[in-house]
């Protein structure tokens, strides 16, 4: 009689463990499905916000940002696409985010004839639809810069 009770106790424990496992698997499936769907919703919101920025007159779109520590401070690299009208940068075309002072910079443009490196000693025109790499030398790490365009327009470029 005792052996029979012990087998019944073992089968009840095994049944309870199986029921718990099935419940956990179902919960994991439901949570994963919910997280996947909410990720798509977040992506849709981000795309809509980007579309609204373009519609509201955003001038540049940041494609890539990186910074590197160099002996003089930091070399911040912004790759941007001009999505607005042509932008003419003045001689002091890039201003730092923290002090608003002009920073040494170079603009690299890729076109059918290769890469062209433009210095900061002349005015530079950023043409609509073109991709530009702006390299800024600064004492501190910059996450955004300001483009000093002609007509006293200031355009923020953020990482």
Order of alpha helices (4+ residues) and beta strands (2+ residues): alpha-beta-beta-beta-beta-beta-beta-beta-beta-beta
